[in-house]
């Protein structure tokens, strides 16, 4: 595959920006399944593109059929759920040129990583170059295709526990959330997911995102903590809402005790969804000594799998500086893309390790599932149709 150049433009304010991640791939996608053949999936203004429309079309292309049965389509969607970060990415909603963020364009065969580098004291390390990094996949060194170190605006969701166990901590949680917002990139798209045994979005229905701290403050301050805990449902809702954002990087910040006693989703389902492209999850565990539902293990698992970090503060006074640290972490990450040397499309899990030499620690996504060859997918679909 021939390397793709990063195409950088400037907005009227002088900010660097690129095309959205999938603009460079649309011609390839449309050559397999023209968009006009899918009238129910056209992306008009104000609508959200469906996540798997081109994957379904790819199967139609390989099988030479125009229509698939529901069972066949369902099987194919299941197979292609296990894709590497850049392959799974859906087309984001288009932003106006005035507020379009810097993005990095990669091909559909590339793996995209967001990496944080720290020294032995846990302090972020800045100013490194591409030659300072090594990327290993399943123990094999990978050539780096793209490298950037920019303050990239993100789509970020604050997932806030409002169950009864959080009632005495509510003020500190709100203060920490606002501290994060003030320390973030002014072009970030933010939203709030509140939850107890129910899950709801705090911003008005006609406002999916905001970059206004005052609006976030109003949204956060109107809630009283009570009820049970549906953590998994809330994280699932946050992950789904991230897809509506048009920033190149997606982040969730979960503030909870990690317990769950009211969700319809299972942890395994949430972990699978957390593997979607470019999602990083940071978690902050706030516990009571006598809280039987506390589960820091869940918070650690969500963070580690996505390249985020789990924080378990000993005091509520530590929550505000932790949120400010997360904001700084997000704004100073390195973006690395590579094309795997293992070309097999076998659906296996590939482990990722990024090194920066010496005593430096690099935190990023721990791995991904390889894509499945279309021929293999077709065989599976045919088998499903015959049974």
C-alpha positions in Angstrom: 0.0 0.0 0.0 1.4 3.4 -1.0 1.8 5.8 1.9 -0.8 8.5 2.2 0.2 12.1 2.9 -1.2 14.1 5.7 -3.2 16.9 4.1 -3.2 20.0 6.4 -5.3 23.1 5.8 -5.7 26.2 7.9 -8.9 27.7 9.1 -9.5 31.4 9.1 -8.2 31.6 12.7 -4.9 30.0 11.6 -5.5 26.6 13.3 -4.2 23.5 11.5 -6.8 21.1 10.4 -7.2 18.1 8.1 -10.0 16.5 6.4 -12.1 14.1 8.4 -10.6 10.7 8.8 -12.8 9.0 6.2 -12.7 11.6 3.5 -9.6 9.9 2.1 -11.4 6.5 2.0 -14.8 7.4 0.7 -13.8 6.8 -3.0 -12.7 3.3 -2.1 -15.9 2.6 -0.1 -18.2 4.1 -2.8 -16.5 2.1 -5.5 -17.6 -1.1 -3.8 -21.2 0.0 -3.0 -22.4 3.3 -4.5 -24.3 5.3 -1.9 -27.2 5.9 -4.3 -27.9 2.1 -4.1 -28.7 2.5 -0.4 -31.4 5.2 -0.3 -32.3 4.4 3.3 -28.7 5.1 4.4 -28.0 8.4 2.6 -26.4 10.9 4.9 -28.2 14.2 4.5 -27.7 17.3 6.6 -28.5 16.7 10.3 -28.6 12.9 9.9 -26.2 10.3 11.2 -24.6 7.8 8.9 -25.2 4.1 9.7 -22.2 2.4 11.0 -22.0 -0.7 8.8 -23.6 0.4 5.5 -20.5 -0.2 3.4 -19.7 -3.5 5.1 -23.1 -4.9 4.0 -22.5 -3.6 0.5 -19.1 -5.2 0.5 -20.7 -8.6 1.0 -23.2 -7.9 -1.8 -20.3 -7.1 -4.0 -18.4 -10.4 -3.3 -21.5 -12.5 -3.6 -22.9 -10.8 -6.6 -26.3 -10.3 -5.0 -28.3 -7.1 -4.4 -30.3 -8.3 -1.4 -29.4 -10.4 1.7 -31.6 -12.1 4.1 -31.8 -10.7 7.6 -30.0 -13.7 9.0 -27.1 -13.3 6.6 -26.8 -9.6 7.3 -26.8 -10.3 11.0 -24.0 -12.9 10.7 -21.9 -10.6 8.6 -22.3 -7.7 11.1 -21.2 -10.0 13.9 -18.1 -11.1 12.1 -17.1 -7.6 11.2 -17.6 -6.3 14.7 -14.1 -7.6 15.5 -12.1 -5.1 13.4 -9.0 -3.0 14.2 -9.4 0.6 15.3 -9.3 2.4 12.0 -11.3 -0.2 10.1 -14.3 0.1 12.5 -14.5 3.8 12.4 -17.8 5.3 11.1 -18.0 8.5 9.1 -18.3 11.3 11.5 -20.9 14.1 11.1 -19.4 16.9 9.0 -18.2 20.0 10.8 -18.1 23.5 9.3 -14.7 24.6 8.1 -14.6 27.2 10.9 -14.5 24.7 13.7 -13.2 21.5 12.0 -10.5 20.0 14.2 -7.1 18.8 13.2 -7.3 15.2 12.1 -4.9 12.6 10.8 -5.9 10.7 7.6 -5.1 7.0 7.6 -6.1 4.2 5.2 -8.5 1.5 6.2 -5.7 -1.0 6.7 -3.9 1.1 9.3 -4.0 0.9 13.1 -4.4 4.2 14.8 -3.0 4.7 18.4 -3.2 7.5 20.9 -0.2 7.2 23.3 0.7 8.9 26.6 4.3 8.9 27.6 5.4 9.2 31.3 8.7 9.1 33.1 9.4 7.0 36.3 7.7 9.7 38.4 4.5 9.6 36.3 5.1 13.0 34.8 4.1 13.3 31.1 7.0 13.5 28.7 6.6 15.9 25.8 8.8 16.8 22.8 9.5 13.2 21.5 9.8 12.5 17.8 8.8 9.6 15.6 12.3 8.0 15.9 11.9 7.8 19.7 9.0 5.3 19.4 8.8 1.6 18.5 5.6 -0.2 17.9 5.3 -4.0 18.4 2.4 -6.2 17.4 2.5 -9.7 18.7 6.2 -9.2 19.4 7.0 -8.1 15.9 8.4 -4.6 15.2 6.1 -2.5 13.0 7.1 0.4 10.7 5.4 3.7 11.7 3.4 5.2 8.8 2.1 8.4 10.4 3.1 10.4 13.5 1.8 13.5 15.1 2.0 15.3 18.5 -0.8 17.9 18.5 -3.5 19.2 20.8 -6.4 17.6 19.0 -9.9 18.6 20.0 -11.9 15.6 21.2 -15.5 14.4 21.7 -15.7 13.7 25.4 -18.4 12.4 27.6 -18.6 12.7 31.4 -20.4 9.6 32.8 -21.5 10.6 36.3 -22.8 8.2 39.0 -25.9 9.7 40.7 -26.9 6.7 42.7 -27.7 7.0 46.4 -24.1 6.0 47.5 -22.8 9.2 45.8 -25.1 11.6 47.6 -22.5 13.0 50.0 -19.9 13.2 47.2 -22.1 15.1 44.7 -20.6 18.5 45.2 -17.0 17.3 44.7 -17.9 15.4 41.6 -19.5 18.5 40.0 -16.5 20.6 40.9 -14.1 18.0 39.4 -16.1 17.8 36.2 -16.1 21.6 35.8 -12.4 21.7 36.5 -11.9 19.2 33.6 -14.0 21.3 31.3 -12.0 24.5 32.0 -8.7 22.7 31.5 -9.8 21.1 28.2 -9.3 22.3 24.6 -11.9 25.1 23.8 -13.0 23.2 20.7 -13.8 20.0 22.5 -17.4 18.6 22.2 -18.7 17.7 25.6 -21.7 15.9 26.9 -22.9 14.5 30.3 -24.4 11.1 31.0 -26.1 10.9 34.4 -27.2 7.6 35.8 -28.6 5.8 38.8 -30.9 2.8 38.0 -31.8 4.9 34.9 -29.6 6.6 32.3 -30.2 10.1 30.9 -28.4 12.9 29.1 -28.0 16.1 31.1 -27.9 18.5 28.2 -31.1 19.7 26.5 -32.5 17.3 23.9 -31.6 19.8 21.1 -28.0 20.1 22.4 -26.0 16.9 21.9 -22.7 18.6 22.7 -21.4 21.8 24.2 -18.2 23.7 24.7 -19.6 26.1 27.3 -18.6 25.5 30.9 -21.7 27.4 32.1 -24.0 25.1 30.2 -22.3 22.0 31.7 -22.6 23.5 35.2 -26.3 24.0 34.8 -26.6 20.4 33.5 -24.6 18.9 36.4 -26.1 21.0 39.2 -29.8 20.1 38.8 -29.5 16.4 39.8 -30.0 14.9 43.2 -28.2 11.6 43.9 -30.5 8.6 44.8 -31.4 5.1 43.6 -29.4 2.1 42.5 -26.5 1.9 40.0 -26.7 1.0 36.2 -23.0 1.7 35.4 -22.8 -0.7 32.4 -25.9 0.9 30.8 -24.5 4.3 31.3 -21.1 3.5 29.7 -22.9 1.8 26.8 -25.0 4.9 26.3 -21.9 7.1 26.4 -20.0 5.0 23.9 -23.0 5.2 21.5 -23.3 9.0 21.9 -19.6 9.4 21.1 -20.4 8.2 17.5 -22.4 11.4 17.0 -19.4 13.6 17.5 -17.2 14.8 14.7 -13.9 15.0 16.5 -11.1 12.6 15.6 -10.6 11.3 19.1 -13.2 10.0 21.5 -13.0 10.0 25.3 -15.2 8.9 28.2 -14.5 9.9 31.8 -16.4 7.7 34.2 -16.8 8.8 37.8 -18.3 6.0 39.9 -17.7 3.4 42.6 -17.5 0.7 39.9 -20.5 -1.2 41.3 -23.5 -2.2 39.2 -26.8 -3.6 40.5 -29.4 -2.4 37.9 -28.0 -2.7 34.3 -29.5 -4.5 31.4 -26.1 -4.7 29.7 -23.4 -7.1 30.8 -19.8 -6.2 31.4 -18.7 -8.3 28.5 -20.9 -6.3 26.2 -19.6 -3.0 27.4 -16.0 -4.2 27.0 -16.7 -5.3 23.4 -18.2 -1.8 22.7 -15.2 -0.1 24.3 -13.0 -1.7 21.6 -14.5 0.7 19.0 -12.1 3.0 17.2 -10.3 5.8 18.9 -12.2 5.5 22.2 -10.2 6.1 25.4 -11.8 5.6 28.8 -10.5 7.2 32.0 -12.1 6.1 35.3 -12.2 7.7 38.8 -13.3 5.5 41.6 -14.9 7.2 44.6 -15.8 4.7 47.4 -17.2 4.4 50.8 -15.5 2.1 53.2 -18.8 0.2 53.8 -19.9 0.2 50.2 -20.6 -3.5 49.3 -21.1 -2.7 45.6 -17.7 -1.1 45.1 -15.8 -2.7 42.3 -12.5 -1.0 41.4 -11.6 -3.9 39.2 -14.2 -2.9 36.6 -12.9 0.6 36.5 -9.3 -0.6 36.0 -10.4 -3.0 33.3 -12.2 -0.4 31.2 -9.3 2.0 31.4 -6.5 -0.5 30.6 -8.2 -2.0 27.6 -8.7 1.4 25.9 -5.3 3.1 26.8 -6.8 5.3 29.5 -6.0 5.3 33.2 -7.9 4.4 36.4 -7.6 6.7 39.4 -8.6 5.6 42.9 -8.1 8.7 45.1 -7.9 8.3 48.8 -9.6 11.7 49.4 -12.3 13.6 47.7 -9.9 16.6 47.6 -7.9 14.7 45.0 -10.7 14.4 42.5 -10.3 18.0 41.1 -6.6 17.7 40.4 -7.1 14.3 38.9 -9.6 15.7 36.4 -7.2 18.5 35.5 -4.5 15.9 35.0 -6.8 13.9 32.6 -7.5 17.0 30.6 -3.7 17.7 30.3 -3.1 14.0 29.4 -5.7 14.1 26.5 -4.2 17.3 25.1 -0.6 16.0 25.0 -0.9 12.5 23.6 1.1 11.3 20.6 -0.8 9.9 17.6 0.8 6.9 15.8 -0.5 5.0 12.8 1.0 1.8 11.3 0.2 -0.9 8.8 0.5 -4.3 10.4 3.1 -6.6 8.8 0.8 -9.5 9.5 -1.6 -9.4 6.5 -3.7 -12.3 7.6 -7.4 -11.4 7.9 -8.2 -14.1 10.4 -10.1 -12.3 13.2 -7.5 -13.1 15.8 -6.6 -10.8 18.6 -3.3 -8.9 18.1 -1.5 -7.5 21.1 0.1 -4.0 20.9 3.1 -2.6 22.8 4.6 0.8 22.2 8.0 1.6 23.6 9.9 4.9 23.9 13.2 3.8 25.4 14.9 4.0 28.7 12.6 4.2 31.8 9.8 5.8 29.9 6.3 4.2 30.1 4.0 4.4 27.1 0.3 3.9 27.7 -2.0 3.1 24.8 -4.6 0.5 23.6 -3.5 -3.0 24.4 -4.6 -4.6 21.2 -7.3 -5.2 18.6 -9.0 -7.9 16.6 -7.8 -8.4 13.1 -10.3 -8.1 10.3 -11.9 -11.1 8.6 -11.3 -11.9 5.0 -14.4 -11.2 2.9 -14.2 -14.8 1.4 -14.2 -16.2 4.9 -17.1 -14.0 5.8 -19.0 -15.2 2.8 -18.4 -18.8 3.7 -19.8 -18.2 7.2 -22.8 -16.4 5.8 -23.5 -19.3 3.3 -23.2 -21.8 6.2 -25.6 -19.7 8.3 -28.1 -19.5 5.4 -28.1 -23.3 4.9 -28.8 -24.0 8.6 
